[in-house]
Structures are given as structure tokens and as C-alpha cells.
Amino acid sequence: AEELREYFSQFGSVQRCQLPFDKDTGFHRRYCWIKFSTPQDVQNVFQKESHILEGAKLALKQQPRRRHSQR
């Protein structure tokens, strides 16, 4: 997770980086979530054509922004 945080911090401020692991195998599940501080930081990531980390090409998907519900 720290390598992912470090890599993506070049595009903006990373608020959170979650890399889930499989409890049975102990290996990561081959996906993660990265939350940036601003929408511009996210756009900076998608301006680069491809991302390669430790020899693996990363496939990126953008989740729609969630709105906080008001109670």
C-alpha cells in the first residue's frame, strides 16, 4: 500500500490508500482504492496514458463521487 501511495502522490494529495488482502491466502486481492484530496488530483492521474508500478501495468477506473447524506 505504501508503494501505491508514494506512486500516486506525484499526481496530488492522497488522502487514503486501501489495499485489501485475502484472509485465506494472505495475498492482496489485486485491486485497491485511492482517495485524492481534490477532483483535480484525480484528473491529473487520468491525464497520463499508462501507469506501471513494479513492472505491472495498472488498470484504472474512476468511481463516481459520493455525496454525503444529510441527516
CHARMM-style PDB file with segment names, atoms N, HN, CA, C and O in Angstrom:
ATOM      1  N   ALA     1       0.826  -1.187   0.000  1.00  0.00      PROA
ATOM      2  CA  ALA     1       0.000   0.000   0.000  1.00  0.00      PROA
ATOM      3  C   ALA     1       0.872   1.253   0.000  1.00  0.00      PROA
ATOM      4  O   ALA     1       0.527   2.253  -0.629  1.00  0.00      PROA
ATOM      5  N   GLU     2       1.987   1.199   0.697  1.00  0.00      PROA
ATOM      6  HN  GLU     2       2.268   0.386   1.208  1.00  0.00      PROA
ATOM      7  CA  GLU     2       2.850   2.388   0.761  1.00  0.00      PROA
ATOM      8  C   GLU     2       3.452   2.721  -0.607  1.00  0.00      PROA
ATOM      9  O   GLU     2       3.610   3.893  -0.946  1.00  0.00      PROA
ATOM     10  N   GLU     3       3.786   1.696  -1.390  1.00  0.00      PROA
ATOM     11  HN  GLU     3       3.658   0.744  -1.115  1.00  0.00      PROA
ATOM     12  CA  GLU     3       4.308   1.939  -2.733  1.00  0.00      PROA
ATOM     13  C   GLU     3       3.249   2.606  -3.615  1.00  0.00      PROA
ATOM     14  O   GLU     3       3.562   3.498  -4.402  1.00  0.00      PROA
ATOM     15  N   LEU     4       1.998   2.169  -3.478  1.00  0.00      PROA
ATOM     16  HN  LEU     4       1.743   1.444  -2.838  1.00  0.00      PROA
ATOM     17  CA  LEU     4       0.904   2.783  -4.239  1.00  0.00      PROA
ATOM     18  C   LEU     4       0.703   4.237  -3.818  1.00  0.00      PROA
ATOM     19  O   LEU     4       0.558   5.117  -4.667  1.00  0.00      PROA
ATOM     20  N   ARG     5       0.694   4.486  -2.529  1.00  0.00      PROA
ATOM     21  HN  ARG     5       0.812   3.771  -1.840  1.00  0.00      PROA
ATOM     22  CA  ARG     5       0.538   5.853  -2.020  1.00  0.00      PROA
ATOM     23  C   ARG     5       1.659   6.748  -2.544  1.00  0.00      PROA
ATOM     24  O   ARG     5       1.418   7.869  -2.994  1.00  0.00      PROA
ATOM     25  N   GLU     6       2.879   6.238  -2.478  1.00  0.00      PROA
ATOM     26  HN  GLU     6       3.075   5.328  -2.113  1.00  0.00      PROA
ATOM     27  CA  GLU     6       4.032   7.011  -2.938  1.00  0.00      PROA
ATOM     28  C   GLU     6       3.936   7.300  -4.434  1.00  0.00      PROA
ATOM     29  O   GLU     6       4.185   8.426  -4.865  1.00  0.00      PROA
ATOM     30  N   TYR     7       3.579   6.294  -5.225  1.00  0.00      PROA
ATOM     31  HN  TYR     7       3.377   5.379  -4.876  1.00  0.00      PROA
ATOM     32  CA  TYR     7       3.474   6.470  -6.678  1.00  0.00      PROA
ATOM     33  C   TYR     7       2.412   7.523  -7.020  1.00  0.00      PROA
ATOM     34  O   TYR     7       2.679   8.445  -7.790  1.00  0.00      PROA
ATOM     35  N   PHE     8       1.212   7.385  -6.451  1.00  0.00      PROA
ATOM     36  HN  PHE     8       0.995   6.636  -5.826  1.00  0.00      PROA
ATOM     37  CA  PHE     8       0.112   8.272  -6.831  1.00  0.00      PROA
ATOM     38  C   PHE     8       0.222   9.657  -6.211  1.00  0.00      PROA
ATOM     39  O   PHE     8      -0.472  10.577  -6.643  1.00  0.00      PROA
ATOM     40  N   SER     9       1.075   9.826  -5.213  1.00  0.00      PROA
ATOM     41  HN  SER     9       1.639   9.078  -4.862  1.00  0.00      PROA
ATOM     42  CA  SER     9       1.235  11.153  -4.623  1.00  0.00      PROA
ATOM     43  C   SER     9       1.894  12.130  -5.595  1.00  0.00      PROA
ATOM     44  O   SER     9       1.842  13.340  -5.372  1.00  0.00      PROA
ATOM     45  N   GLN    10       2.507  11.636  -6.661  1.00  0.00      PROA
ATOM     46  HN  GLN    10       2.549  10.654  -6.842  1.00  0.00      PROA
ATOM     47  CA  GLN    10       3.073  12.545  -7.658  1.00  0.00      PROA
ATOM     48  C   GLN    10       1.987  13.294  -8.427  1.00  0.00      PROA
ATOM     49  O   GLN    10       2.270  14.303  -9.074  1.00  0.00      PROA
ATOM     50  N   PHE    11       0.756  12.812  -8.362  1.00  0.00      PROA
ATOM     51  HN  PHE    11       0.526  11.993  -7.836  1.00  0.00      PROA
ATOM     52  CA  PHE    11      -0.352  13.441  -9.083  1.00  0.00      PROA
ATOM     53  C   PHE    11      -1.185  14.363  -8.197  1.00  0.00      PROA
ATOM     54  O   PHE    11      -1.983  15.151  -8.706  1.00  0.00      PROA
ATOM     55  N   GLY    12      -1.013  14.277  -6.895  1.00  0.00      PROA
ATOM     56  HN  GLY    12      -0.365  13.638  -6.481  1.00  0.00      PROA
ATOM     57  CA  GLY    12      -1.762  15.117  -5.973  1.00  0.00      PROA
ATOM     58  C   GLY    12      -1.716  14.530  -4.570  1.00  0.00      PROA
ATOM     59  O   GLY    12      -0.997  13.569  -4.296  1.00  0.00      PROA
ATOM     60  N   SER    13      -2.491  15.128  -3.708  1.00  0.00      PROA
ATOM     61  HN  SER    13      -3.074  15.909  -3.930  1.00  0.00      PROA
ATOM     62  CA  SER    13      -2.507  14.722  -2.306  1.00  0.00      PROA
ATOM     63  C   SER    13      -3.392  13.484  -2.110  1.00  0.00      PROA
ATOM     64  O   SER    13      -4.598  13.534  -2.349  1.00  0.00      PROA
ATOM     65  N   VAL    14      -2.790  12.386  -1.680  1.00  0.00      PROA
ATOM     66  HN  VAL    14      -1.810  12.345  -1.486  1.00  0.00      PROA
ATOM     67  CA  VAL    14      -3.517  11.137  -1.439  1.00  0.00      PROA
ATOM     68  C   VAL    14      -4.051  11.164  -0.007  1.00  0.00      PROA
ATOM     69  O   VAL    14      -3.278  11.222   0.950  1.00  0.00      PROA
ATOM     70  N   GLN    15      -5.364  11.121   0.130  1.00  0.00      PROA
ATOM     71  HN  GLN    15      -5.992  11.074  -0.647  1.00  0.00      PROA
ATOM     72  CA  GLN    15      -5.977  11.102   1.467  1.00  0.00      PROA
ATOM     73  C   GLN    15      -5.990   9.702   2.063  1.00  0.00      PROA
ATOM     74  O   GLN    15      -5.744   9.518   3.255  1.00  0.00      PROA
ATOM     75  N   ARG    16      -6.283   8.714   1.213  1.00  0.00      PROA
ATOM     76  HN  ARG    16      -6.483   8.864   0.245  1.00  0.00      PROA
ATOM     77  CA  ARG    16      -6.404   7.345   1.715  1.00  0.00      PROA
ATOM     78  C   ARG    16      -6.004   6.375   0.610  1.00  0.00      PROA
ATOM     79  O   ARG    16      -6.258   6.617  -0.570  1.00  0.00      PROA
ATOM     80  N   CYS    17      -5.373   5.276   1.012  1.00  0.00      PROA
ATOM     81  HN  CYS    17      -5.167   5.079   1.971  1.00  0.00      PROA
ATOM     82  CA  CYS    17      -4.992   4.208   0.079  1.00  0.00      PROA
ATOM     83  C   CYS    17      -5.329   2.889   0.766  1.00  0.00      PROA
ATOM     84  O   CYS    17      -4.724   2.535   1.778  1.00  0.00      PROA
ATOM     85  N   GLN    18      -6.299   2.167   0.210  1.00  0.00      PROA
ATOM     86  HN  GLN    18      -6.791   2.454  -0.612  1.00  0.00      PROA
ATOM     87  CA  GLN    18      -6.720   0.885   0.791  1.00  0.00      PROA
ATOM     88  C   GLN    18      -6.390  -0.246  -0.173  1.00  0.00      PROA
ATOM     89  O   GLN    18      -6.808  -0.232  -1.331  1.00  0.00      PROA
ATOM     90  N   LEU    19      -5.644  -1.210   0.311  1.00  0.00      PROA
ATOM     91  HN  LEU    19      -5.305  -1.221   1.252  1.00  0.00      PROA
ATOM     92  CA  LEU    19      -5.254  -2.382  -0.466  1.00  0.00      PROA
ATOM     93  C   LEU    19      -5.737  -3.611   0.295  1.00  0.00      PROA
ATOM     94  O   LEU    19      -5.042  -4.083   1.196  1.00  0.00      PROA
ATOM     95  N   PRO    20      -6.918  -4.145  -0.047  1.00  0.00      PROA
ATOM     96  CA  PRO    20      -7.460  -5.281   0.707  1.00  0.00      PROA
ATOM     97  C   PRO    20      -6.685  -6.578   0.460  1.00  0.00      PROA
ATOM     98  O   PRO    20      -6.208  -6.847  -0.642  1.00  0.00      PROA
ATOM     99  N   PHE    21      -6.579  -7.360   1.519  1.00  0.00      PROA
ATOM    100  HN  PHE    21      -6.966  -7.141   2.414  1.00  0.00      PROA
ATOM    101  CA  PHE    21      -5.903  -8.655   1.448  1.00  0.00      PROA
ATOM    102  C   PHE    21      -6.907  -9.778   1.668  1.00  0.00      PROA
ATOM    103  O   PHE    21      -7.907  -9.609   2.367  1.00  0.00      PROA
ATOM    104  N   ASP    22      -6.627 -10.923   1.062  1.00  0.00      PROA
ATOM    105  HN  ASP    22      -5.815 -11.060   0.494  1.00  0.00      PROA
ATOM    106  CA  ASP    22      -7.431 -12.123   1.252  1.00  0.00      PROA
ATOM    107  C   ASP    22      -6.980 -12.787   2.550  1.00  0.00      PROA
ATOM    108  O   ASP    22      -5.799 -13.098   2.711  1.00  0.00      PROA
ATOM    109  N   LYS    23      -7.897 -13.001   3.458  1.00  0.00      PROA
ATOM    110  HN  LYS    23      -8.856 -12.748   3.328  1.00  0.00      PROA
ATOM    111  CA  LYS    23      -7.541 -13.577   4.763  1.00  0.00      PROA
ATOM    112  C   LYS    23      -7.019 -15.004   4.642  1.00  0.00      PROA
ATOM    113  O   LYS    23      -6.198 -15.434   5.452  1.00  0.00      PROA
ATOM    114  N   ASP    24      -7.493 -15.744   3.632  1.00  0.00      PROA
ATOM    115  HN  ASP    24      -8.160 -15.394   2.975  1.00  0.00      PROA
ATOM    116  CA  ASP    24      -7.079 -17.148   3.484  1.00  0.00      PROA
ATOM    117  C   ASP    24      -5.683 -17.275   2.880  1.00  0.00      PROA
ATOM    118  O   ASP    24      -4.867 -18.062   3.361  1.00  0.00      PROA
ATOM    119  N   THR    25      -5.405 -16.501   1.823  1.00  0.00      PROA
ATOM    120  HN  THR    25      -6.068 -15.863   1.433  1.00  0.00      PROA
ATOM    121  CA  THR    25      -4.124 -16.646   1.129  1.00  0.00      PROA
ATOM    122  C   THR    25      -3.054 -15.699   1.653  1.00  0.00      PROA
ATOM    123  O   THR    25      -1.861 -15.979   1.535  1.00  0.00      PROA
ATOM    124  N   GLY    26      -3.477 -14.577   2.233  1.00  0.00      PROA
ATOM    125  HN  GLY    26      -4.446 -14.349   2.329  1.00  0.00      PROA
ATOM    126  CA  GLY    26      -2.509 -13.588   2.700  1.00  0.00      PROA
ATOM    127  C   GLY    26      -2.023 -12.659   1.600  1.00  0.00      PROA
ATOM    128  O   GLY    26      -1.237 -11.749   1.864  1.00  0.00      PROA
ATOM    129  N   PHE    27      -2.476 -12.875   0.374  1.00  0.00      PROA
ATOM    130  HN  PHE    27      -3.114 -13.615   0.160  1.00  0.00      PROA
ATOM    131  CA  PHE    27      -2.090 -12.021  -0.747  1.00  0.00      PROA
ATOM    132  C   PHE    27      -3.135 -10.927  -0.945  1.00  0.00      PROA
ATOM    133  O   PHE    27      -4.297 -11.066  -0.563  1.00  0.00      PROA
ATOM    134  N   HSD    28      -2.676  -9.830  -1.558  1.00  0.00      PROA
ATOM    135  HN  HSD    28      -1.732  -9.717  -1.868  1.00  0.00      PROA
ATOM    136  CA  HSD    28      -3.651  -8.768  -1.840  1.00  0.00      PROA
ATOM    137  C   HSD    28      -4.583  -9.224  -2.952  1.00  0.00      PROA
ATOM    138  O   HSD    28      -4.264 -10.143  -3.707  1.00  0.00      PROA
ATOM    139  N   ARG    29      -5.730  -8.577  -3.044  1.00  0.00      PROA
ATOM    140  HN  ARG    29      -5.989  -7.831  -2.431  1.00  0.00      PROA
ATOM    141  CA  ARG    29      -6.777  -9.022  -3.966  1.00  0.00      PROA
ATOM    142  C   ARG    29      -6.664  -8.427  -5.361  1.00  0.00      PROA
ATOM    143  O   ARG    29      -7.599  -8.536  -6.155  1.00  0.00      PROA
ATOM    144  N   ARG    30      -5.543  -7.803  -5.670  1.00  0.00      PROA
ATOM    145  HN  ARG    30      -4.784  -7.714  -5.026  1.00  0.00      PROA
ATOM    146  CA  ARG    30      -5.240  -7.262  -7.000  1.00  0.00      PROA
ATOM    147  C   ARG    30      -6.086  -6.052  -7.360  1.00  0.00      PROA
ATOM    148  O   ARG    30      -6.290  -5.766  -8.540  1.00  0.00      PROA
ATOM    149  N   TYR    31      -6.582  -5.336  -6.349  1.00  0.00      PROA
ATOM    150  HN  TYR    31      -6.417  -5.569  -5.391  1.00  0.00      PROA
ATOM    151  CA  TYR    31      -7.225  -4.046  -6.578  1.00  0.00      PROA
ATOM    152  C   TYR    31      -7.032  -3.193  -5.335  1.00  0.00      PROA
ATOM    153  O   TYR    31      -6.724  -3.702  -4.258  1.00  0.00      PROA
ATOM    154  N   CYS    32      -7.215  -1.899  -5.499  1.00  0.00      PROA
ATOM    155  HN  CYS    32      -7.466  -1.486  -6.375  1.00  0.00      PROA
ATOM    156  CA  CYS    32      -7.130  -1.003  -4.353  1.00  0.00      PROA
ATOM    157  C   CYS    32      -7.978   0.231  -4.614  1.00  0.00      PROA
ATOM    158  O   CYS    32      -8.419   0.477  -5.737  1.00  0.00      PROA
ATOM    159  N   TRP    33      -8.196   1.001  -3.559  1.00  0.00      PROA
ATOM    160  HN  TRP    33      -7.838   0.801  -2.647  1.00  0.00      PROA
ATOM    161  CA  TRP    33      -8.910   2.268  -3.676  1.00  0.00      PROA
ATOM    162  C   TRP    33      -7.958   3.367  -3.238  1.00  0.00      PROA
ATOM    163  O   TRP    33      -7.271   3.249  -2.223  1.00  0.00      PROA
ATOM    164  N   ILE    34      -7.930   4.432  -4.016  1.00  0.00      PROA
ATOM    165  HN  ILE    34      -8.488   4.527  -4.841  1.00  0.00      PROA
ATOM    166  CA  ILE    34      -7.115   5.587  -3.672  1.00  0.00      PROA
ATOM    167  C   ILE    34      -8.028   6.800  -3.673  1.00  0.00      PROA
ATOM    168  O   ILE    34      -8.731   7.063  -4.648  1.00  0.00      PROA
ATOM    169  N   LYS    35      -8.010   7.531  -2.579  1.00  0.00      PROA
ATOM    170  HN  LYS    35      -7.439   7.317  -1.786  1.00  0.00      PROA
ATOM    171  CA  LYS    35      -8.831   8.728  -2.466  1.00  0.00      PROA
ATOM    172  C   LYS    35      -7.903   9.937  -2.482  1.00  0.00      PROA
ATOM    173  O   LYS    35      -6.957  10.026  -1.699  1.00  0.00      PROA
ATOM    174  N   PHE    36      -8.196  10.871  -3.397  1.00  0.00      PROA
ATOM    175  HN  PHE    36      -8.965  10.799  -4.033  1.00  0.00      PROA
ATOM    176  CA  PHE    36      -7.417  12.093  -3.512  1.00  0.00      PROA
ATOM    177  C   PHE    36      -8.146  13.244  -2.835  1.00  0.00      PROA
ATOM    178  O   PHE    36      -9.350  13.171  -2.588  1.00  0.00      PROA
ATOM    179  N   SER    37      -7.411  14.298  -2.540  1.00  0.00      PROA
ATOM    180  HN  SER    37      -6.433  14.356  -2.741  1.00  0.00      PROA
ATOM    181  CA  SER    37      -7.981  15.455  -1.856  1.00  0.00      PROA
ATOM    182  C   SER    37      -8.919  16.262  -2.741  1.00  0.00      PROA
ATOM    183  O   SER    37      -9.923  16.795  -2.266  1.00  0.00      PROA
ATOM    184  N   THR    38      -8.593  16.352  -4.027  1.00  0.00      PROA
ATOM    185  HN  THR    38      -7.778  15.919  -4.412  1.00  0.00      PROA
ATOM    186  CA  THR    38      -9.402  17.201  -4.912  1.00  0.00      PROA
ATOM    187  C   THR    38      -9.715  16.460  -6.215  1.00  0.00      PROA
ATOM    188  O   THR    38      -8.995  15.538  -6.597  1.00  0.00      PROA
ATOM    189  N   PRO    39     -10.793  16.867  -6.895  1.00  0.00      PROA
ATOM    190  CA  PRO    39     -11.086  16.298  -8.217  1.00  0.00      PROA
ATOM    191  C   PRO    39      -9.964  16.570  -9.222  1.00  0.00      PROA
ATOM    192  O   PRO    39      -9.748  15.772 -10.134  1.00  0.00      PROA
ATOM    193  N   GLN    40      -9.260  17.670  -9.068  1.00  0.00      PROA
ATOM    194  HN  GLN    40      -9.435  18.318  -8.327  1.00  0.00      PROA
ATOM    195  CA  GLN    40      -8.144  17.972  -9.976  1.00  0.00      PROA
ATOM    196  C   GLN    40      -7.035  16.944  -9.840  1.00  0.00      PROA
ATOM    197  O   GLN    40      -6.409  16.575 -10.833  1.00  0.00      PROA
ATOM    198  N   ASP    41      -6.783  16.477  -8.626  1.00  0.00      PROA
ATOM    199  HN  ASP    41      -7.292  16.777  -7.819  1.00  0.00      PROA
ATOM    200  CA  ASP    41      -5.778  15.429  -8.413  1.00  0.00      PROA
ATOM    201  C   ASP    41      -6.145  14.172  -9.192  1.00  0.00      PROA
ATOM    202  O   ASP    41      -5.281  13.523  -9.782  1.00  0.00      PROA
ATOM    203  N   VAL    42      -7.426  13.835  -9.191  1.00  0.00      PROA
ATOM    204  HN  VAL    42      -8.128  14.362  -8.712  1.00  0.00      PROA
ATOM    205  CA  VAL    42      -7.909  12.660  -9.927  1.00  0.00      PROA
ATOM    206  C   VAL    42      -7.687  12.866 -11.420  1.00  0.00      PROA
ATOM    207  O   VAL    42      -7.222  11.960 -12.112  1.00  0.00      PROA
ATOM    208  N   GLN    43      -8.016  14.046 -11.913  1.00  0.00      PROA
ATOM    209  HN  GLN    43      -8.393  14.781 -11.351  1.00  0.00      PROA
ATOM    210  CA  GLN    43      -7.828  14.330 -13.336  1.00  0.00      PROA
ATOM    211  C   GLN    43      -6.356  14.244 -13.721  1.00  0.00      PROA
ATOM    212  O   GLN    43      -6.031  13.804 -14.823  1.00  0.00      PROA
ATOM    213  N   ASN    44      -5.466  14.657 -12.828  1.00  0.00      PROA
ATOM    214  HN  ASN    44      -5.730  15.015 -11.932  1.00  0.00      PROA
ATOM    215  CA  ASN    44      -4.029  14.557 -13.094  1.00  0.00      PROA
ATOM    216  C   ASN    44      -3.616  13.109 -13.342  1.00  0.00      PROA
ATOM    217  O   ASN    44      -2.781  12.840 -14.206  1.00  0.00      PROA
ATOM    218  N   VAL    45      -4.194  12.181 -12.589  1.00  0.00      PROA
ATOM    219  HN  VAL    45      -4.872  12.399 -11.887  1.00  0.00      PROA
ATOM    220  CA  VAL    45      -3.880  10.754 -12.756  1.00  0.00      PROA
ATOM    221  C   VAL    45      -4.307  10.281 -14.144  1.00  0.00      PROA
ATOM    222  O   VAL    45      -3.563   9.570 -14.819  1.00  0.00      PROA
ATOM    223  N   PHE    46      -5.508  10.678 -14.565  1.00  0.00      PROA
ATOM    224  HN  PHE    46      -6.113  11.256 -14.016  1.00  0.00      PROA
ATOM    225  CA  PHE    46      -6.043  10.180 -15.832  1.00  0.00      PROA
ATOM    226  C   PHE    46      -5.461  10.886 -17.053  1.00  0.00      PROA
ATOM    227  O   PHE    46      -5.716  10.468 -18.182  1.00  0.00      PROA
ATOM    228  N   GLN    47      -4.686  11.946 -16.846  1.00  0.00      PROA
ATOM    229  HN  GLN    47      -4.479  12.285 -15.929  1.00  0.00      PROA
ATOM    230  CA  GLN    47      -4.026  12.606 -17.972  1.00  0.00      PROA
ATOM    231  C   GLN    47      -2.842  11.789 -18.470  1.00  0.00      PROA
ATOM    232  O   GLN    47      -2.451  11.905 -19.631  1.00  0.00      PROA
ATOM    233  N   LYS    48      -2.273  10.970 -17.604  1.00  0.00      PROA
ATOM    234  HN  LYS    48      -2.590  10.877 -16.660  1.00  0.00      PROA
ATOM    235  CA  LYS    48      -1.162  10.105 -18.009  1.00  0.00      PROA
ATOM    236  C   LYS    48      -1.732   8.875 -18.703  1.00  0.00      PROA
ATOM    237  O   LYS    48      -2.681   8.263 -18.213  1.00  0.00      PROA
ATOM    238  N   GLU    49      -1.152   8.514 -19.843  1.00  0.00      PROA
ATOM    239  HN  GLU    49      -0.381   9.011 -20.241  1.00  0.00      PROA
ATOM    240  CA  GLU    49      -1.703   7.431 -20.662  1.00  0.00      PROA
ATOM    241  C   GLU    49      -1.665   6.072 -19.982  1.00  0.00      PROA
ATOM    242  O   GLU    49      -2.653   5.337 -20.019  1.00  0.00      PROA
ATOM    243  N   SER    50      -0.550   5.726 -19.365  1.00  0.00      PROA
ATOM    244  HN  SER    50       0.252   6.323 -19.335  1.00  0.00      PROA
ATOM    245  CA  SER    50      -0.474   4.424 -18.694  1.00  0.00      PROA
ATOM    246  C   SER    50       0.329   4.561 -17.404  1.00  0.00      PROA
ATOM    247  O   SER    50       1.160   5.456 -17.250  1.00  0.00      PROA
ATOM    248  N   HSD    51       0.051   3.651 -16.494  1.00  0.00      PROA
ATOM    249  HN  HSD    51      -0.624   2.924 -16.618  1.00  0.00      PROA
ATOM    250  CA  HSD    51       0.719   3.639 -15.190  1.00  0.00      PROA
ATOM    251  C   HSD    51       1.316   2.254 -14.982  1.00  0.00      PROA
ATOM    252  O   HSD    51       0.625   1.244 -15.109  1.00  0.00      PROA
ATOM    253  N   ILE    52       2.615   2.217 -14.661  1.00  0.00      PROA
ATOM    254  HN  ILE    52       3.177   3.038 -14.559  1.00  0.00      PROA
ATOM    255  CA  ILE    52       3.306   0.947 -14.424  1.00  0.00      PROA
ATOM    256  C   ILE    52       3.981   1.034 -13.062  1.00  0.00      PROA
ATOM    257  O   ILE    52       4.743   1.960 -12.782  1.00  0.00      PROA
ATOM    258  N   LEU    53       3.687   0.053 -12.228  1.00  0.00      PROA
ATOM    259  HN  LEU    53       3.068  -0.699 -12.455  1.00  0.00      PROA
ATOM    260  CA  LEU    53       4.259   0.007 -10.881  1.00  0.00      PROA
ATOM    261  C   LEU    53       4.856  -1.378 -10.664  1.00  0.00      PROA
ATOM    262  O   LEU    53       4.166  -2.389 -10.792  1.00  0.00      PROA
ATOM    263  N   GLU    54       6.132  -1.414 -10.338  1.00  0.00      PROA
ATOM    264  HN  GLU    54       6.693  -0.592 -10.234  1.00  0.00      PROA
ATOM    265  CA  GLU    54       6.855  -2.671 -10.117  1.00  0.00      PROA
ATOM    266  C   GLU    54       6.680  -3.640 -11.287  1.00  0.00      PROA
ATOM    267  O   GLU    54       6.512  -4.842 -11.084  1.00  0.00      PROA
ATOM    268  N   GLY    55       6.719  -3.111 -12.504  1.00  0.00      PROA
ATOM    269  HN  GLY    55       6.856  -2.134 -12.668  1.00  0.00      PROA
ATOM    270  CA  GLY    55       6.642  -3.920 -13.712  1.00  0.00      PROA
ATOM    271  C   GLY    55       5.243  -4.314 -14.144  1.00  0.00      PROA
ATOM    272  O   GLY    55       5.081  -4.972 -15.172  1.00  0.00      PROA
ATOM    273  N   ALA    56       4.230  -3.928 -13.384  1.00  0.00      PROA
ATOM    274  HN  ALA    56       4.362  -3.394 -12.549  1.00  0.00      PROA
ATOM    275  CA  ALA    56       2.848  -4.289 -13.726  1.00  0.00      PROA
ATOM    276  C   ALA    56       2.098  -3.046 -14.206  1.00  0.00      PROA
ATOM    277  O   ALA    56       2.160  -1.983 -13.588  1.00  0.00      PROA
ATOM    278  N   LYS    57       1.394  -3.208 -15.315  1.00  0.00      PROA
ATOM    279  HN  LYS    57       1.343  -4.072 -15.816  1.00  0.00      PROA
ATOM    280  CA  LYS    57       0.578  -2.107 -15.828  1.00  0.00      PROA
ATOM    281  C   LYS    57      -0.722  -2.046 -15.028  1.00  0.00      PROA
ATOM    282  O   LYS    57      -1.414  -3.053 -14.878  1.00  0.00      PROA
ATOM    283  N   LEU    58      -1.042  -0.875 -14.525  1.00  0.00      PROA
ATOM    284  HN  LEU    58      -0.480  -0.058 -14.647  1.00  0.00      PROA
ATOM    285  CA  LEU    58      -2.226  -0.702 -13.703  1.00  0.00      PROA
ATOM    286  C   LEU    58      -3.420  -0.323 -14.564  1.00  0.00      PROA
ATOM    287  O   LEU    58      -3.299   0.504 -15.467  1.00  0.00      PROA
ATOM    288  N   ALA    59      -4.565  -0.920 -14.294  1.00  0.00      PROA
ATOM    289  HN  ALA    59      -4.663  -1.593 -13.560  1.00  0.00      PROA
ATOM    290  CA  ALA    59      -5.825  -0.571 -14.963  1.00  0.00      PROA
ATOM    291  C   ALA    59      -6.603   0.313 -13.997  1.00  0.00      PROA
ATOM    292  O   ALA    59      -6.944  -0.118 -12.895  1.00  0.00      PROA
ATOM    293  N   LEU    60      -6.884   1.539 -14.403  1.00  0.00      PROA
ATOM    294  HN  LEU    60      -6.608   1.890 -15.298  1.00  0.00      PROA
ATOM    295  CA  LEU    60      -7.536   2.496 -13.515  1.00  0.00      PROA
ATOM    296  C   LEU    60      -8.998   2.678 -13.882  1.00  0.00      PROA
ATOM    297  O   LEU    60      -9.369   2.677 -15.056  1.00  0.00      PROA
ATOM    298  N   LYS    61      -9.814   2.832 -12.860  1.00  0.00      PROA
ATOM    299  HN  LYS    61      -9.514   2.832 -11.906  1.00  0.00      PROA
ATOM    300  CA  LYS    61     -11.232   3.139 -13.036  1.00  0.00      PROA
ATOM    301  C   LYS    61     -11.572   4.249 -12.060  1.00  0.00      PROA
ATOM    302  O   LYS    61     -11.083   4.274 -10.931  1.00  0.00      PROA
ATOM    303  N   GLN    62     -12.410   5.160 -12.505  1.00  0.00      PROA
ATOM    304  HN  GLN    62     -12.808   5.140 -13.422  1.00  0.00      PROA
ATOM    305  CA  GLN    62     -12.812   6.253 -11.627  1.00  0.00      PROA
ATOM    306  C   GLN    62     -14.206   5.984 -11.098  1.00  0.00      PROA
ATOM    307  O   GLN    62     -15.136   5.735 -11.865  1.00  0.00      PROA
ATOM    308  N   GLN    63     -14.345   6.034  -9.782  1.00  0.00      PROA
ATOM    309  HN  GLN    63     -13.589   6.236  -9.158  1.00  0.00      PROA
ATOM    310  CA  GLN    63     -15.654   5.875  -9.169  1.00  0.00      PROA
ATOM    311  C   GLN    63     -16.354   7.223  -9.156  1.00  0.00      PROA
ATOM    312  O   GLN    63     -15.710   8.258  -8.987  1.00  0.00      PROA
ATOM    313  N   PRO    64     -17.661   7.215  -9.335  1.00  0.00      PROA
ATOM    314  CA  PRO    64     -18.388   8.479  -9.218  1.00  0.00      PROA
ATOM    315  C   PRO    64     -18.242   9.032  -7.805  1.00  0.00      PROA
ATOM    316  O   PRO    64     -18.161   8.278  -6.836  1.00  0.00      PROA
ATOM    317  N   ARG    65     -18.210  10.342  -7.705  1.00  0.00      PROA
ATOM    318  HN  ARG    65     -18.276  10.955  -8.492  1.00  0.00      PROA
ATOM    319  CA  ARG    65     -18.097  10.970  -6.382  1.00  0.00      PROA
ATOM    320  C   ARG    65     -19.341  10.694  -5.575  1.00  0.00      PROA
ATOM    321  O   ARG    65     -20.458  10.789  -6.082  1.00  0.00      PROA
ATOM    322  N   ARG    66     -19.146  10.353  -4.323  1.00  0.00      PROA
ATOM    323  HN  ARG    66     -18.238  10.276  -3.910  1.00  0.00      PROA
ATOM    324  CA  ARG    66     -20.265  10.117  -3.416  1.00  0.00      PROA
ATOM    325  C   ARG    66     -20.648  11.430  -2.765  1.00  0.00      PROA
ATOM    326  O   ARG    66     -19.794  12.250  -2.430  1.00  0.00      PROA
ATOM    327  N   ARG    67     -21.918  11.609  -2.596  1.00  0.00      PROA
ATOM    328  HN  ARG    67     -22.612  10.943  -2.868  1.00  0.00      PROA
ATOM    329  CA  ARG    67     -22.381  12.781  -1.859  1.00  0.00      PROA
ATOM    330  C   ARG    67     -22.706  12.336  -0.442  1.00  0.00      PROA
ATOM    331  O   ARG    67     -23.320  11.290  -0.232  1.00  0.00      PROA
ATOM    332  N   HSD    68     -22.295  13.128   0.508  1.00  0.00      PROA
ATOM    333  HN  HSD    68     -21.797  13.978   0.337  1.00  0.00      PROA
ATOM    334  CA  HSD    68     -22.592  12.811   1.896  1.00  0.00      PROA
ATOM    335  C   HSD    68     -24.071  13.064   2.164  1.00  0.00      PROA
ATOM    336  O   HSD    68     -24.588  14.140   1.862  1.00  0.00      PROA
ATOM    337  N   SER    69     -24.733  12.093   2.719  1.00  0.00      PROA
ATOM    338  HN  SER    69     -24.314  11.219   2.965  1.00  0.00      PROA
ATOM    339  CA  SER    69     -26.160  12.268   3.028  1.00  0.00      PROA
ATOM    340  C   SER    69     -26.300  13.182   4.237  1.00  0.00      PROA
ATOM    341  O   SER    69     -25.485  13.150   5.160  1.00  0.00      PROA
ATOM    342  N   GLN    70     -27.334  13.983   4.213  1.00  0.00      PROA
ATOM    343  HN  GLN    70     -27.996  14.008   3.464  1.00  0.00      PROA
ATOM    344  CA  GLN    70     -27.576  14.902   5.327  1.00  0.00      PROA
ATOM    345  C   GLN    70     -28.703  14.332   6.191  1.00  0.00      PROA
ATOM    346  O   GLN    70     -29.733  13.885   5.684  1.00  0.00      PROA
ATOM    347  N   ARG    71     -28.486  14.360   7.480  1.00  0.00      PROA
ATOM    348  HN  ARG    71     -27.650  14.723   7.892  1.00  0.00      PROA
ATOM    349  CA  ARG    71     -29.490  13.830   8.416  1.00  0.00      PROA
ATOM    350  C   ARG    71     -30.069  14.939   9.232  1.00  0.00      PROA
ATOM    351  OT1 ARG    71     -30.932  14.698  10.077  1.00  0.00      PROA
TER     352      ARG     71
END
